[in-house]
Amino acid sequence: MSDLEKLVRRRMQEEYSKGASAEEIAKVVRDLFNSIDLSEGLDAVAVRTADRR
């Protein structure tokens, strides 16, 4: 499993555990993908998403 897959699954599980609806989880995942700049690599994505919490 790639780092990106792990990150997405973790965020989905976090939102689900908070009681978020399917639509809210989809929005979080969509926002996550929209924030990815693949030129920076996945480590930058993980740091950036951790900072948003």
C-alpha distance matrix in Angstrom:
0.0 3.8 6.7 8.2 6.2 6.8 10.2 11.1 10.5 12.4 15.1 15.5 16.0 18.4 20.4 20.6 21.9 24.5 25.7 24.7 25.4 23.0 24.7 24.2 20.5 20.3 22.4 20.2 17.1 19.5 20.9 17.6 16.9 20.5 20.5 17.9 19.7 17.5 20.3 19.7 16.0 13.2 15.0 17.9 16.1 15.0 18.6 20.2 18.6 19.5 23.0 23.5 23.5
3.8 0.0 3.8 5.3 5.2 6.4 8.7 10.0 10.7 12.4 14.4 15.5 16.6 18.4 20.2 21.1 22.5 24.7 26.1 24.7 25.6 23.3 24.4 23.6 20.1 19.7 21.2 18.9 15.8 17.8 18.8 15.3 14.4 17.9 17.5 14.6 16.1 13.8 16.6 15.9 12.3 9.5 11.6 14.5 12.8 12.2 15.8 17.3 16.1 17.3 20.6 21.2 21.8
6.7 3.8 0.0 3.8 5.5 5.1 6.1 8.7 9.9 10.5 12.3 14.2 15.3 16.4 18.4 19.8 21.0 22.8 24.6 23.3 24.6 22.7 23.7 22.3 18.9 18.9 19.9 17.1 14.5 16.7 17.0 13.3 13.1 16.4 15.3 12.7 14.4 12.6 15.3 13.8 10.4 7.0 8.4 11.3 9.7 8.5 12.1 13.8 12.8 13.7 16.9 17.9 18.5
8.2 5.3 3.8 0.0 3.8 5.4 5.1 6.2 8.6 9.9 10.7 12.2 14.2 15.4 16.6 18.2 19.9 21.4 22.9 21.1 22.1 20.0 20.6 19.4 16.1 15.7 16.6 14.1 11.2 13.1 13.6 10.1 9.5 12.9 12.4 9.9 12.1 10.8 14.1 13.1 10.1 6.8 9.3 11.1 8.4 8.3 12.1 12.7 11.3 13.2 16.2 16.4 17.3
6.2 5.2 5.5 3.8 0.0 3.8 5.4 5.2 6.1 8.5 10.0 10.5 12.2 14.2 15.5 16.3 18.2 20.1 21.3 19.7 20.4 18.1 19.3 18.5 14.9 14.6 16.3 14.1 11.0 13.4 14.8 11.6 11.1 14.8 14.9 12.9 15.5 14.2 17.6 16.9 13.8 10.6 12.8 14.7 11.9 11.2 15.0 15.7 13.6 15.1 18.5 18.3 18.6
6.8 6.4 5.1 5.4 3.8 0.0 3.8 5.5 5.2 6.0 8.6 9.9 10.5 12.2 14.3 15.2 16.3 18.5 20.1 19.1 20.4 18.7 20.2 18.9 15.3 15.9 17.4 14.6 12.2 15.2 16.0 12.6 13.1 16.7 16.2 14.5 17.1 16.1 19.2 17.7 14.7 11.0 12.2 14.4 11.9 10.0 13.6 15.0 12.7 13.3 16.9 17.1 16.9
10.2 8.7 6.1 5.1 5.4 3.8 0.0 3.8 5.5 5.2 6.2 8.6 9.9 10.6 12.4 14.2 15.4 16.8 18.7 17.4 19.0 17.5 18.5 16.7 13.4 14.1 14.9 11.8 9.8 12.8 12.8 9.4 10.6 13.9 13.0 11.8 14.7 14.4 17.5 15.8 13.3 9.6 10.5 11.9 9.0 7.2 10.7 11.5 9.0 9.9 13.4 13.4 13.4
11.1 10.0 8.7 6.2 5.2 5.5 3.8 0.0 3.8 5.5 5.2 6.1 8.6 9.9 10.7 12.1 14.2 15.6 16.8 15.0 16.0 14.2 15.1 13.8 10.3 10.6 11.9 9.3 6.7 9.9 10.8 7.9 8.9 12.4 12.4 11.7 15.1 15.1 18.6 17.5 15.2 11.8 13.5 14.4 10.9 10.0 13.4 13.3 10.3 12.0 15.2 14.2 14.2
10.5 10.7 9.9 8.6 6.1 5.2 5.5 3.8 0.0 3.8 5.5 5.1 6.1 8.6 10.0 10.4 12.1 14.3 15.4 14.3 15.4 13.7 15.5 14.4 10.7 11.7 13.8 11.3 9.2 12.7 14.0 11.4 12.5 16.0 16.2 15.5 18.8 18.6 22.0 20.8 18.2 14.6 16.0 17.4 14.2 12.6 15.9 16.3 13.1 13.9 17.4 16.5 15.7
12.4 12.4 10.5 9.9 8.5 6.0 5.2 5.5 3.8 0.0 3.8 5.4 5.1 6.1 8.7 9.8 10.5 12.5 14.4 13.8 15.8 15.0 16.7 14.8 11.4 13.3 14.6 11.5 10.4 14.1 14.5 11.8 13.8 17.0 16.4 16.0 19.3 19.4 22.6 20.8 18.4 14.7 15.1 16.4 13.5 11.1 13.9 14.6 11.3 11.3 14.8 14.3 12.9
15.1 14.4 12.3 10.7 10.0 8.6 6.2 5.2 5.5 3.8 0.0 3.8 5.4 5.0 6.2 8.5 9.9 10.8 12.7 11.3 13.4 12.7 13.9 11.5 8.4 10.5 11.2 7.9 7.6 11.3 11.2 9.0 11.7 14.4 13.9 14.4 17.9 18.7 21.9 20.1 18.4 14.9 15.5 15.9 12.6 10.9 13.3 13.0 9.3 10.0 13.0 11.6 10.4
15.5 15.5 14.2 12.2 10.5 9.9 8.6 6.1 5.1 5.4 3.8 0.0 3.8 5.5 5.2 6.1 8.6 10.0 10.8 9.3 10.6 9.5 11.3 9.7 6.1 8.4 10.2 7.9 7.2 11.0 12.0 10.6 12.6 15.4 15.8 16.4 20.0 20.7 24.1 22.8 20.9 17.5 18.6 19.2 15.7 14.3 16.9 16.5 12.8 13.7 16.6 14.8 13.5
16.0 16.6 15.3 14.2 12.2 10.5 9.9 8.6 6.1 5.1 5.4 3.8 0.0 3.8 5.5 5.0 6.0 8.6 9.9 9.8 11.7 11.4 13.9 12.1 9.0 11.8 13.6 11.2 11.0 14.8 15.5 13.9 16.1 19.0 19.0 19.4 23.0 23.5 26.8 25.2 23.1 19.4 20.1 21.0 17.8 15.7 18.2 18.3 14.6 14.6 17.7 16.3 14.3
18.4 18.4 16.4 15.4 14.2 12.2 10.6 9.9 8.6 6.1 5.0 5.5 3.8 0.0 3.8 5.5 5.2 6.4 8.9 9.0 11.9 12.5 14.3 11.7 9.3 12.6 13.4 10.5 11.4 15.0 14.9 13.5 16.4 18.8 18.3 19.2 22.7 23.7 26.7 24.8 23.1 19.5 19.6 20.1 17.1 14.8 16.6 16.5 12.8 12.3 15.0 13.5 11.0
20.4 20.2 18.4 16.6 15.5 14.3 12.4 10.7 10.0 8.7 6.2 5.2 5.5 3.8 0.0 3.8 5.4 5.1 6.6 5.5 8.4 9.3 10.8 8.0 6.2 9.8 10.5 8.2 9.9 13.1 13.1 12.7 15.6 17.6 17.6 19.1 22.8 24.1 27.3 25.6 24.2 20.9 21.4 21.4 18.1 16.5 18.2 17.4 13.6 13.9 16.0 13.7 11.5
20.6 21.1 19.8 18.2 16.3 15.2 14.2 12.1 10.4 9.8 8.5 6.1 5.0 5.5 3.8 0.0 3.8 5.3 5.1 5.3 7.4 8.2 10.9 9.2 7.2 10.7 12.4 10.9 11.9 15.1 15.9 15.5 17.9 20.2 20.6 21.8 25.6 26.5 29.9 28.4 26.7 23.3 24.0 24.4 21.0 19.3 21.4 20.8 17.0 17.2 19.6 17.4 15.1
21.9 22.5 21.0 19.9 18.2 16.3 15.4 14.2 12.1 10.5 9.9 8.6 6.0 5.2 5.4 3.8 0.0 3.8 5.3 7.4 10.3 11.8 14.3 12.2 10.6 14.3 15.6 13.6 14.9 18.2 18.5 17.8 20.6 22.8 22.8 23.9 27.5 28.5 31.7 29.9 28.2 24.6 24.8 25.3 22.2 20.0 21.7 21.5 17.8 17.2 19.6 17.8 14.9
24.5 24.7 22.8 21.4 20.1 18.5 16.8 15.6 14.3 12.5 10.8 10.0 8.6 6.4 5.1 5.3 3.8 0.0 3.8 5.6 9.3 11.7 13.4 10.7 10.2 14.0 14.5 12.7 14.8 17.8 17.6 17.4 20.5 22.2 22.1 23.8 27.4 28.9 32.0 30.1 28.8 25.4 25.5 25.4 22.4 20.4 21.6 21.0 17.3 16.8 18.5 16.3 13.2
25.7 26.1 24.6 22.9 21.3 20.1 18.7 16.8 15.4 14.4 12.7 10.8 9.9 8.9 6.6 5.1 5.3 3.8 0.0 3.8 6.5 9.4 11.5 9.6 9.6 13.2 14.1 13.2 15.3 17.9 18.3 18.7 21.4 23.0 23.5 25.3 29.0 30.4 33.7 32.1 30.8 27.5 28.0 27.9 24.6 23.0 24.5 23.6 19.9 19.9 21.6 19.0 16.3
24.7 24.7 23.3 21.1 19.7 19.1 17.4 15.0 14.3 13.8 11.3 9.3 9.8 9.0 5.5 5.3 7.4 5.6 3.8 0.0 3.8 6.6 8.0 5.8 6.3 9.8 10.4 10.0 12.2 14.5 15.0 15.8 18.4 19.8 20.5 22.5 26.2 27.8 31.1 29.8 28.7 25.6 26.4 26.0 22.6 21.5 23.0 21.7 18.0 18.6 20.2 17.2 15.2
25.4 25.6 24.6 22.1 20.4 20.4 19.0 16.0 15.4 15.8 13.4 10.6 11.7 11.9 8.4 7.4 10.3 9.3 6.5 3.8 0.0 3.8 5.3 5.2 6.3 8.6 9.9 10.8 12.5 14.1 15.4 16.7 18.6 19.9 21.3 23.3 27.0 28.5 31.9 31.0 29.9 26.9 28.2 27.8 24.2 23.5 25.4 23.8 20.2 21.4 22.9 19.8 18.3
23.0 23.3 22.7 20.0 18.1 18.7 17.5 14.2 13.7 15.0 12.7 9.5 11.4 12.5 9.3 8.2 11.8 11.7 9.4 6.6 3.8 0.0 3.8 5.5 5.1 6.1 8.6 9.9 10.5 12.1 14.1 15.2 16.5 18.1 20.0 21.5 25.2 26.4 30.0 29.4 28.1 25.2 27.0 26.7 23.0 22.6 24.9 23.4 19.8 21.5 23.3 20.4 19.3
24.7 24.4 23.7 20.6 19.3 20.2 18.5 15.1 15.5 16.7 13.9 11.3 13.9 14.3 10.8 10.9 14.3 13.4 11.5 8.0 5.3 3.8 0.0 3.8 5.4 5.0 6.2 8.8 9.9 10.3 12.2 14.2 15.3 16.2 18.3 20.3 23.9 25.4 28.9 28.6 27.7 25.1 27.0 26.2 22.5 22.6 24.7 22.6 19.3 21.4 22.7 19.4 18.9
24.2 23.6 22.3 19.4 18.5 18.9 16.7 13.8 14.4 14.8 11.5 9.7 12.1 11.7 8.0 9.2 12.2 10.7 9.6 5.8 5.2 5.5 3.8 0.0 3.8 5.4 5.1 6.3 8.7 9.8 10.5 12.3 14.4 15.2 16.6 18.9 22.5 24.3 27.6 26.9 26.2 23.5 24.9 24.0 20.4 20.2 21.9 19.8 16.5 18.2 19.4 16.0 15.3
20.5 20.1 18.9 16.1 14.9 15.3 13.4 10.3 10.7 11.4 8.4 6.1 9.0 9.3 6.2 7.2 10.6 10.2 9.6 6.3 6.3 5.1 5.4 3.8 0.0 3.8 5.4 5.1 6.3 8.5 9.8 10.6 12.5 14.1 15.4 17.1 20.8 22.2 25.7 24.8 23.7 20.8 22.3 21.8 18.1 17.7 19.9 18.3 14.7 16.5 18.3 15.4 14.6
20.3 19.7 18.9 15.7 14.6 15.9 14.1 10.6 11.7 13.3 10.5 8.4 11.8 12.6 9.8 10.7 14.3 14.0 13.2 9.8 8.6 6.1 5.0 5.4 3.8 0.0 3.8 5.5 5.1 6.0 8.5 9.7 10.6 12.1 14.2 15.7 19.3 20.6 24.1 23.9 22.8 20.3 22.3 21.7 18.0 18.3 20.7 18.8 15.6 18.0 19.7 16.8 16.8
22.4 21.2 19.9 16.6 16.3 17.4 14.9 11.9 13.8 14.6 11.2 10.2 13.6 13.4 10.5 12.4 15.6 14.5 14.1 10.4 9.9 8.6 6.2 5.1 5.4 3.8 0.0 3.8 5.4 5.0 6.0 8.4 9.9 10.3 12.2 14.5 18.0 19.9 23.2 22.8 22.3 20.0 21.8 20.6 17.0 17.7 19.5 17.0 14.1 16.8 17.8 14.5 14.9
20.2 18.9 17.1 14.1 14.1 14.6 11.8 9.3 11.3 11.5 7.9 7.9 11.2 10.5 8.2 10.9 13.6 12.7 13.2 10.0 10.8 9.9 8.8 6.3 5.1 5.5 3.8 0.0 3.8 5.5 5.1 6.1 8.7 9.8 10.6 12.7 16.4 18.3 21.5 20.6 19.9 17.4 18.8 17.7 14.1 14.3 16.1 13.9 10.6 13.1 14.4 11.3 11.6
17.1 15.8 14.5 11.2 11.0 12.2 9.8 6.7 9.2 10.4 7.6 7.2 11.0 11.4 9.9 11.9 14.9 14.8 15.3 12.2 12.5 10.5 9.9 8.7 6.3 5.1 5.4 3.8 0.0 3.8 5.4 5.0 6.3 8.6 9.9 11.0 14.8 16.0 19.5 18.9 17.8 15.2 17.2 16.6 12.8 13.3 15.8 14.0 11.0 13.7 15.7 13.2 13.8
19.5 17.8 16.7 13.1 13.4 15.2 12.8 9.9 12.7 14.1 11.3 11.0 14.8 15.0 13.1 15.1 18.2 17.8 17.9 14.5 14.1 12.1 10.3 9.8 8.5 6.0 5.0 5.5 3.8 0.0 3.8 5.4 5.2 6.1 8.7 10.3 13.7 15.3 18.7 18.7 18.1 16.2 18.5 17.4 13.7 15.1 17.3 14.9 12.6 15.9 17.1 14.5 15.8
20.9 18.8 17.0 13.6 14.8 16.0 12.8 10.8 14.0 14.5 11.2 12.0 15.5 14.9 13.1 15.9 18.5 17.6 18.3 15.0 15.4 14.1 12.2 10.5 9.8 8.5 6.0 5.1 5.4 3.8 0.0 3.8 5.5 5.0 6.2 8.9 12.3 14.6 17.6 17.1 17.1 15.4 17.1 15.4 11.9 13.5 15.0 12.1 10.0 13.4 14.0 11.2 13.0
17.6 15.3 13.3 10.1 11.6 12.6 9.4 7.9 11.4 11.8 9.0 10.6 13.9 13.5 12.7 15.5 17.8 17.4 18.7 15.8 16.7 15.2 14.2 12.3 10.6 9.7 8.4 6.1 5.0 5.4 3.8 0.0 3.8 5.5 5.3 6.7 10.4 12.3 15.4 14.5 14.0 11.9 13.6 12.3 8.7 10.0 12.0 9.7 7.4 10.9 12.3 10.3 12.0
16.9 14.4 13.1 9.5 11.1 13.1 10.6 8.9 12.5 13.8 11.7 12.6 16.1 16.4 15.6 17.9 20.6 20.5 21.4 18.4 18.6 16.5 15.3 14.4 12.5 10.6 9.9 8.7 6.3 5.2 5.5 3.8 0.0 3.8 5.4 5.4 8.9 10.1 13.6 13.6 13.0 11.4 14.0 12.9 9.4 11.6 14.0 11.9 10.4 14.0 15.4 13.8 15.8
20.5 17.9 16.4 12.9 14.8 16.7 13.9 12.4 16.0 17.0 14.4 15.4 19.0 18.8 17.6 20.2 22.8 22.2 23.0 19.8 19.9 18.1 16.2 15.2 14.1 12.1 10.3 9.8 8.6 6.1 5.0 5.5 3.8 0.0 3.8 5.6 8.3 10.7 13.5 13.8 14.2 13.4 15.8 13.8 10.8 13.5 15.1 12.2 11.4 15.2 15.7 13.8 16.3
20.5 17.5 15.3 12.4 14.9 16.2 13.0 12.4 16.2 16.4 13.9 15.8 19.0 18.3 17.6 20.6 22.8 22.1 23.5 20.5 21.3 20.0 18.3 16.6 15.4 14.2 12.2 10.6 9.9 8.7 6.2 5.3 5.4 3.8 0.0 3.8 6.5 9.5 11.9 11.3 12.1 11.3 13.0 10.6 7.9 10.8 11.7 8.7 8.6 12.3 12.5 11.0 14.1
17.9 14.6 12.7 9.9 12.9 14.5 11.8 11.7 15.5 16.0 14.4 16.4 19.4 19.2 19.1 21.8 23.9 23.8 25.3 22.5 23.3 21.5 20.3 18.9 17.1 15.7 14.5 12.7 11.0 10.3 8.9 6.7 5.4 5.6 3.8 0.0 3.8 5.9 8.8 8.5 8.7 8.1 10.5 8.6 6.1 9.5 11.1 9.0 9.4 12.9 13.7 13.2 16.0
19.7 16.1 14.4 12.1 15.5 17.1 14.7 15.1 18.8 19.3 17.9 20.0 23.0 22.7 22.8 25.6 27.5 27.4 29.0 26.2 27.0 25.2 23.9 22.5 20.8 19.3 18.0 16.4 14.8 13.7 12.3 10.4 8.9 8.3 6.5 3.8 0.0 3.8 5.4 5.8 7.3 8.5 10.7 8.4 7.5 11.3 12.3 10.5 12.0 15.2 15.5 15.6 18.7
17.5 13.8 12.6 10.8 14.2 16.1 14.4 15.1 18.6 19.4 18.7 20.7 23.5 23.7 24.1 26.5 28.5 28.9 30.4 27.8 28.5 26.4 25.4 24.3 22.2 20.6 19.9 18.3 16.0 15.3 14.6 12.3 10.1 10.7 9.5 5.9 3.8 0.0 3.8 5.3 5.2 7.0 10.0 8.9 8.4 11.8 13.4 12.6 13.9 16.8 17.8 18.1 21.0
20.3 16.6 15.3 14.1 17.6 19.2 17.5 18.6 22.0 22.6 21.9 24.1 26.8 26.7 27.3 29.9 31.7 32.0 33.7 31.1 31.9 30.0 28.9 27.6 25.7 24.1 23.2 21.5 19.5 18.7 17.6 15.4 13.6 13.5 11.9 8.8 5.4 3.8 0.0 3.8 5.6 8.9 10.9 9.5 10.3 13.7 14.5 13.8 15.9 18.5 19.0 19.9 22.9
19.7 15.9 13.8 13.1 16.9 17.7 15.8 17.5 20.8 20.8 20.1 22.8 25.2 24.8 25.6 28.4 29.9 30.1 32.1 29.8 31.0 29.4 28.6 26.9 24.8 23.9 22.8 20.6 18.9 18.7 17.1 14.5 13.6 13.8 11.3 8.5 5.8 5.3 3.8 0.0 3.8 6.9 7.8 6.0 7.8 10.8 11.1 10.8 13.4 15.5 15.9 17.3 20.2
16.0 12.3 10.4 10.1 13.8 14.7 13.3 15.2 18.2 18.4 18.4 20.9 23.1 23.1 24.2 26.7 28.2 28.8 30.8 28.7 29.9 28.1 27.7 26.2 23.7 22.8 22.3 19.9 17.8 18.1 17.1 14.0 13.0 14.2 12.1 8.7 7.3 5.2 5.6 3.8 0.0 3.8 5.6 5.8 7.0 9.3 10.7 11.3 13.0 15.0 16.3 17.7 20.1
13.2 9.5 7.0 6.8 10.6 11.0 9.6 11.8 14.6 14.7 14.9 17.5 19.4 19.5 20.9 23.3 24.6 25.4 27.5 25.6 26.9 25.2 25.1 23.5 20.8 20.3 20.0 17.4 15.2 16.2 15.4 11.9 11.4 13.4 11.3 8.1 8.5 7.0 8.9 6.9 3.8 0.0 3.8 5.3 4.9 6.3 8.7 9.8 10.6 12.3 14.3 15.6 17.6
15.0 11.6 8.4 9.3 12.8 12.2 10.5 13.5 16.0 15.1 15.5 18.6 20.1 19.6 21.4 24.0 24.8 25.5 28.0 26.4 28.2 27.0 27.0 24.9 22.3 22.3 21.8 18.8 17.2 18.5 17.1 13.6 14.0 15.8 13.0 10.5 10.7 10.0 10.9 7.8 5.6 3.8 0.0 3.8 5.4 5.2 6.4 8.6 10.1 10.8 12.6 14.7 16.5
17.9 14.5 11.3 11.1 14.7 14.4 11.9 14.4 17.4 16.4 15.9 19.2 21.0 20.1 21.4 24.4 25.3 25.4 27.9 26.0 27.8 26.7 26.2 24.0 21.8 21.7 20.6 17.7 16.6 17.4 15.4 12.3 12.9 13.8 10.6 8.6 8.4 8.9 9.5 6.0 5.8 5.3 3.8 0.0 3.8 5.5 5.2 6.0 8.6 9.9 10.7 12.7 15.2
16.1 12.8 9.7 8.4 11.9 11.9 9.0 10.9 14.2 13.5 12.6 15.7 17.8 17.1 18.1 21.0 22.2 22.4 24.6 22.6 24.2 23.0 22.5 20.4 18.1 18.0 17.0 14.1 12.8 13.7 11.9 8.7 9.4 10.8 7.9 6.1 7.5 8.4 10.3 7.8 7.0 4.9 5.4 3.8 0.0 3.8 5.5 5.1 6.1 8.5 9.9 10.9 13.2
15.0 12.2 8.5 8.3 11.2 10.0 7.2 10.0 12.6 11.1 10.9 14.3 15.7 14.8 16.5 19.3 20.0 20.4 23.0 21.5 23.5 22.6 22.6 20.2 17.7 18.3 17.7 14.3 13.3 15.1 13.5 10.0 11.6 13.5 10.8 9.5 11.3 11.8 13.7 10.8 9.3 6.3 5.2 5.5 3.8 0.0 3.8 5.5 5.4 6.1 8.7 10.2 11.6
18.6 15.8 12.1 12.1 15.0 13.6 10.7 13.4 15.9 13.9 13.3 16.9 18.2 16.6 18.2 21.4 21.7 21.6 24.5 23.0 25.4 24.9 24.7 21.9 19.9 20.7 19.5 16.1 15.8 17.3 15.0 12.0 14.0 15.1 11.7 11.1 12.3 13.4 14.5 11.1 10.7 8.7 6.4 5.2 5.5 3.8 0.0 3.8 5.6 5.1 6.3 9.0 10.8
20.2 17.3 13.8 12.7 15.7 15.0 11.5 13.3 16.3 14.6 13.0 16.5 18.3 16.5 17.4 20.8 21.5 21.0 23.6 21.7 23.8 23.4 22.6 19.8 18.3 18.8 17.0 13.9 14.0 14.9 12.1 9.7 11.9 12.2 8.7 9.0 10.5 12.6 13.8 10.8 11.3 9.8 8.6 6.0 5.1 5.5 3.8 0.0 3.8 5.5 5.2 6.7 9.5
18.6 16.1 12.8 11.3 13.6 12.7 9.0 10.3 13.1 11.3 9.3 12.8 14.6 12.8 13.6 17.0 17.8 17.3 19.9 18.0 20.2 19.8 19.3 16.5 14.7 15.6 14.1 10.6 11.0 12.6 10.0 7.4 10.4 11.4 8.6 9.4 12.0 13.9 15.9 13.4 13.0 10.6 10.1 8.6 6.1 5.4 5.6 3.8 0.0 3.8 5.3 5.2 7.2
19.5 17.3 13.7 13.2 15.1 13.3 9.9 12.0 13.9 11.3 10.0 13.7 14.6 12.3 13.9 17.2 17.2 16.8 19.9 18.6 21.4 21.5 21.4 18.2 16.5 18.0 16.8 13.1 13.7 15.9 13.4 10.9 14.0 15.2 12.3 12.9 15.2 16.8 18.5 15.5 15.0 12.3 10.8 9.9 8.5 6.1 5.1 5.5 3.8 0.0 3.8 5.5 5.9
23.0 20.6 16.9 16.2 18.5 16.9 13.4 15.2 17.4 14.8 13.0 16.6 17.7 15.0 16.0 19.6 19.6 18.5 21.6 20.2 22.9 23.3 22.7 19.4 18.3 19.7 17.8 14.4 15.7 17.1 14.0 12.3 15.4 15.7 12.5 13.7 15.5 17.8 19.0 15.9 16.3 14.3 12.6 10.7 9.9 8.7 6.3 5.2 5.3 3.8 0.0 3.8 5.6
23.5 21.2 17.9 16.4 18.3 17.1 13.4 14.2 16.5 14.3 11.6 14.8 16.3 13.5 13.7 17.4 17.8 16.3 19.0 17.2 19.8 20.4 19.4 16.0 15.4 16.8 14.5 11.3 13.2 14.5 11.2 10.3 13.8 13.8 11.0 13.2 15.6 18.1 19.9 17.3 17.7 15.6 14.7 12.7 10.9 10.2 9.0 6.7 5.2 5.5 3.8 0.0 3.8
23.5 21.8 18.5 17.3 18.6 16.9 13.4 14.2 15.7 12.9 10.4 13.5 14.3 11.0 11.5 15.1 14.9 13.2 16.3 15.2 18.3 19.3 18.9 15.3 14.6 16.8 14.9 11.6 13.8 15.8 13.0 12.0 15.8 16.3 14.1 16.0 18.7 21.0 22.9 20.2 20.1 17.6 16.5 15.2 13.2 11.6 10.8 9.5 7.2 5.9 5.6 3.8 0.0
